[in-house]
Amino acid sequence: MPSLLFEQGAAGRGSDFVRPSGSPQTFLNAADLRTDLPLPDLTELDVARHFTALSQRNFSVDTNFYPLGSCTMKYNPKVNEAVSGFAGFADLHPFAPDEGAQGALRLLWHMERTLSSLFGMDAFSLMPAAGAHGEITAMLMAKRYFTERGERDRVTCIVPDTAHGTNPASAAMVGYHVVSIPSTSRGRTDLSALRAKLDGSIAVCMMTNPNTLGLFEDDIIEMTRAVHEAGGLMYYDGANANAIVGLTRPGDMGFDLMHLNLHKTFSVPHGGGGPGSGPVGASAALSPYLPSPLAARDETSGAYFWDEERPKSIGAVRAFPAHFLAIVRAYAYIIVHGAAGLRENSRLAVLNANYVRAKVKDFLTVPYADHCRHEFVCSAEDLKKQTGVRALDLAKGLLDAGVHAPTMYWPHVVPECLMIEPTETENRHTLDAFVETLRALVTRAHEDPESVQQLPKHTPVRRVDEAHVGRQANKGIGLRWAPPEERA
Ligand SMILES: *Cc1c(COP(=O)(O)O)cnc(C)c1O
């Protein structure tokens, strides 16, 4: 079993990677070698205080509200951490033979099956390290699928104009020609524009549903049908799965391939909190192409093993078969909530987003009339026309109130966009306080716009000097450190 880990290394490096031998003096330039190592003369307490002070400067979900749209910054339950710290999981050697890792393999196998049933897929690979890595993994699978079918002329990937930037990037990285399609005035993908792009060159259509405007697509079944009729595959970007877990399944919508972001939907820490995980799911026709190995079970003996006998697989997409402890955290989250709890979380995420949206509508433009799913977009375009205060200024003002900025200026189809995702784990008090903070900023913009344009005042780092950045983008980013006495 260890052979797979050595021989199918990331990016094909594996077995031909030669570790230098001998002492560093034999393979490093003399000029690069340090001759003395000045260690600071500090006590353990000095060091502990220094690092504790640094850690307290971190902005995190544990300390403050974090409504960063599309990122699902939900609470990361401490029970996940406790379970991932169990010695049998945390101390497992990555090259342990299958016989010595039955519990871990069993958990991974269960996770593959659980995700498959939650999302209506035939199988899941837990190998990809993040969402974007899942996307490119799936694009490689699509490519292999069409190559095997002798359909090498399929070179086009269709991506809606609201898509996350990683979608066109992943498609381009495997050599697909990316074609963008517009959204309608209802913020949905334009079905007739999609149909107009469908011909024998279509390989994949990448969709996010609900899309990045927080809206569920009107015509998803018609879209998957039309793409299939043209011989193409449907890819589901599952970054917004927090709106749908337990309510609907991409497999039932007709998708062939998908990724999940366990670090979004399934409460694995991210944003500086730890490694991500971007499992890829596939329908029965596509699952033979999933990365290898998959966790498998011998039905006769009941033993678990790494299945490497998968001749159609695209192979390994990195050195190890999973970010194991990230999977353990997500698995703990699933077990703790159960099917009904997961469904309830999705419902609450949607409810919280609609609650905030209904209030924000009083003082900022909300461009789409429908109820949203787990997030919504609003626009500071009208405010900017009236006062000169932009989405950026509001976002900076929120920092002073201890709130993480929403996602800004994306999706591009909404000018002066702020994308707000409260998640299900925030209580009503926090949501109300956030709305009132934002309302106060808008009121202040009407009364004294310059003062809003100078925010934040209380953060260790003030505004980036945008003019400076524009002029000298390659010479540093113009951060100005505000001394404590200036943080009024
Ligand atoms: C976050 C996100 C991705 C990329 O996921 P990473 O885990 O950050 O690589 C892709 N699509 C959408 C819509 C996202 O929000």
The ligand as an ORCA input file, in Angstrom:
! r2SCAN-3c Opt
* xyz 0 1
  C     -14.802     29.585     -2.512
  C     -15.315     29.354     -3.866
  C     -14.593     28.580     -4.802
  C     -13.169     28.116     -4.590
  O     -12.988     27.363     -3.448
  P     -11.587     27.327     -2.670
  O     -11.802     26.292     -1.642
  O     -11.376     28.700     -2.109
  O     -10.524     26.969     -3.654
  C     -15.197     28.299     -6.006
  N     -16.424     28.771     -6.304
  C     -17.133     29.541     -5.444
  C     -18.501     30.018     -5.839
  C     -16.600     29.872     -4.204
  O     -17.289     30.636     -3.352
*
